[in-house]
Amino acid sequence: MTATSPVGLGAQPGAGKDQAVKALQKEPRWKRLVFRAGPPVLVFVLFIFVWWLVSVTVYGDSNYLVPRPLQVAEAAWQNLDTLAGGLWITFTESAIGFIAAIIVGMLGAIIMSLSKPLETSFYPYAVLLQTVPIVAVAPIIVLWFGYNTNSVIVIAFMISLFPILNNTLLGLSSADRNQLDLFRMHKANKVTEFVKLRLPGALPHIFAGFKISAGLSVIGAIVGEFIIGSGGEQGGLGVKVIFAQTRLQTPLLFAEVLAATLLGFAFFIVVSWIGNRLIRNWHESAMKVDE
């Protein structure tokens, strides 16, 4: 009598997971949407409740310390035009700095991935740039670019650059050894190897860097506006935060901070969506059961 293996008795390995995925895919789309969006919405509602509870029970009538959520919403509505103007300025500065970081970071990573001596020579200085406190170099940036939007863009660029460069370089240097040997066995040139193997394989790493830098670009723009302080009340969100703080307009201050937070979150969502669309059909990190 021969022994029967467990695999022979049942489904193939992974069949249970596939059946679960297929069962979930048969659910109506609205149920899947509720299943995915429900937990974050519940956490947000809980956050608003805790915020309101703390503002009422701990601070009482001291609304200038922790205003209630409704007061923040009223301040945002009453100052909607100026808030939208500041949001647009900060968005523009962040987007330009982010795009510049993508271009420079990817080009630098590609060049360093093609030459080990260049990587050894220049990568330590990229790390050094990342570790320099931005406040320390801000006076030099202002001296070179002036008290204007250009300086804010440069600061956003500097803060966003390293994650893109580092992750892109990591991805380009992490090509599968067996696949590399296969390409070289068929005598593929460097360009073919890069375009068809290294770059597609690096996309998950690249977009991971993009996601990190998307939020950092907004932080860089806000920090730049803090330091530069240009534009007065017509400046970006960072400048408006300073004005609201000096005037003890705490509800408006909270509204501006929340607007900046939502801007960074929106950047992250857009970059994540683009990345998932590019790698959704072949990389596990972007595969969804409802796609």
N, C-alpha and C positions, 0 to 999 in steps of 0.2 A: 504493500500500500504506500503510495507516495503522499507526502505532506502537501497540503494546499496552502499557498502563500496567502496572506491577508489581502494582498492587492488583487489576487485572482478571484477571491470571494466577493469583492465589492467593486465599487467604482474606482477609476484611476485616481491617483493622487491629485488633489485640487478639484475633483469633481463636485464635492460638497460646496466649496466656495462658489464654483460656477453656477450651481443650481440656486444658491442663495442670491447671487447677483441677478440671475434671470427672473427669479421670483420678485425681487425688488423692482426690476425694470417693468414688470407687468402692472405695478401700482399706478394709479392715475398721477399725472404730472403734478397736480396741486398737492397731493399727499407727500410726494417727494420734496416739493418746495417747502412745505410746512416742516417736514422732518429736518431739513437742513437749516432753514432760517429761524425756526422756533427757538432753539437754545440761545442764540445771540440776542434775540429780541427779549427773551425773558431776563437775561443778564442785564440788558440795558434798563428795563423797567425796574429791576431790583436796585440798580445803581441810582436811578432817579429817586426811588423811595428812600434809600439810605441817605442820600444827599439832603432830601427834604427833612427827614427825621433829625439829622444832625443839626441842620440850620435852625430848626424849631426848638429842640430840646436842649442843645448845648449852648448855642449862641443867642437864642431868644430874639430880642429886638436889635441885636448888633448886626444889622444887615450889611454894614460896610465891611465886616469880616468874612462872613459866608452868606451870601444872598440866597434866597430860595430859588428853585428852578423856574418858577413862574416869573419872578422878577428879572431873571436873566433873559428869559424869552421876551418879556416886554421891552427890555433895554435893546435887545437885538432888533426888534420890530421898529422901535422908535428911531433907531439909528441905522436903518437898513441901507440907505444910500451910501453913507460913509463907510459902513462895514463892507459893503460889496466893492466899493472903490479900493479899499485897502486890501481886500482879498484878491482882487484882480492884479494889483501891483505885485503882491507877494507871489502870486501864481506865476506871473511873467518872469520875475527874477529867478524863482526856483526852477522853472522849466528850462530857461536858457542855461543856467548853471548845470542842470542835470544832463541836458543834451550835450553840452560841451564836455562834461565828464565822461559820457558814453563814448564820444568820438576819440578823445585823447586816451582814455583808459583802455579801450579795445585796441587801438592802434599800437599803443605801448606794449600791451600784453602780446599781441601778435608778433611784433618785432622781437621781443625778448624770448618768445617761445621758439623762434626760428634760429636763435643764436644763444648758446649757453654762456659764452663770454659776455655778451651784452646783458643778459639777465643777471649775471654775477656782478657786473659793473654798476647797473642802474637800479636794480630792485631795492638794495639797502637805502637808497635815497628816497624812494617812494615810501618806504616804511618810516623814514625820518620825517618826511612831510606830514604823514599821518599823526605822528606823535607830538608835533609842535603845537602848543596851545594857540588857538586861532586869535585869542585876545592879544597875545604877545606880538604877532605879526600884523595885526590890524593897522597900527600906525604906519607901517611900511606900505601896506596896500593902499591906505588913504593917500599917502604921499605920492604914490605912483598914479593912482586912478582918480583921486579927488573925492570930495564928500558928495557922492551921487550914486545912482543905481549901479554904475559899473563896478564899484567896490563891493557892493552887496552880491552881485553876480559872481565875482571872483571868489568871495568867501564861500558861497554856496557850491561853486565848482570845486574848491579845495577840499571841502568836507565830504563831497560825494565821490571824489576820484578814486580813492584807494580800494573800497570794496569792489568796484567794477574791475579795476586793473588786477587785483589779487584773484578774484574768482574766475575771471576770464583766463588768466595765466594758468591757474590750477586746472581748469577744464581742458585747455589745449594741451596740457602736459599729462593728462590722465587717459589718453587713448589706450584702448585694449591692446595688449602686447601681441596677442594672437592675430588680431585683425591687422595690426601694423605689419607683421610678418607676411600675412597673406597679400597685402598691397605690394610689399617689396618683392615678393616672389613673382608677382605679375609685372614687375618692373614699372610700377606707377611712379610718376615724377612727384616732386614735392608739392606742386600746385594741386594735383589730383588728390594726393594724400590729405592735404589740408582741407580742400573744399568738400570732399566726399566722406572723410573720416573724422578728422580732428575737430573741425568746426561744428558739424551736427552733433557729435558726441559731447561737445562742450556747452551746448545750449542750456541744459539744466543749470550748470554752474554759472553761466553768464547771467541768466535771468534771476538766479538767487542773488547775485551781486546787484542787479538792477533793483530788485525789491528792497534791499537794504538802503541803497543810495537814494531811492525815490523819497523815502521819509527824511533821510539826512539832508537832502537838498532844501526841503522846507525849513528844517531846523537851521541850516546854514543861512538861509535868507532872513529868517527871524533874528538870528544872532547878529548878522550883518546890519540889519536895521537898528537893532539895539546900539551897536557900536557907532555906526555912521550917524544915525538920527536925522537923516535928511528928509526933506519934504514936509515937515511939520504935520499938521493934521491931514494933509493931502498925501502923506506917505503910506507905506505898507502897514501890515498888521503889527509888526514889531514896534513901529513908531507910535501907532495908536494905543498899544498896550502901555507904553511909557506915559502918554498923555492921560489915559484913564487912571493910571496909578497915582500920578501927581495930583490929580483932582479928586481922588477918593471916590471915583465912579466905579465901585466894585462890581455891580451887575454888568456894566458894559465891559469891564475888564475880563470877567468870566466869559462873556459872549465872544470876545475877540480871541481869547485862548482856545475856546471850543471851535471857533471858525478855523484857526490855524491847525488844530488837531484834525478836523474833518478834511482839510486840504491835503495834509500828509497821508491820511487814510485813503483819500480818493486817488492820489498818485499811486499808492501801493496796489489798489484794486485794478486800476487800468493796466499797470505793468504786469500784474499777475494774470489778467485776462488775456493779454497779448501773448505772454509766454505759454500759457496753457493751450492756446489755439495753435501755436507753432509745434508743440511737442506732444499734443494730446493723443496722437494715434500710435506712438511707439515708445513713449517713456512712462514707466509706472507711476511716477510722481504726479503726472498730469491726467492720468486716466480716471474717469469718473464712472460710477455705476449707472448714472442716468444719461450718459452720452450715447 
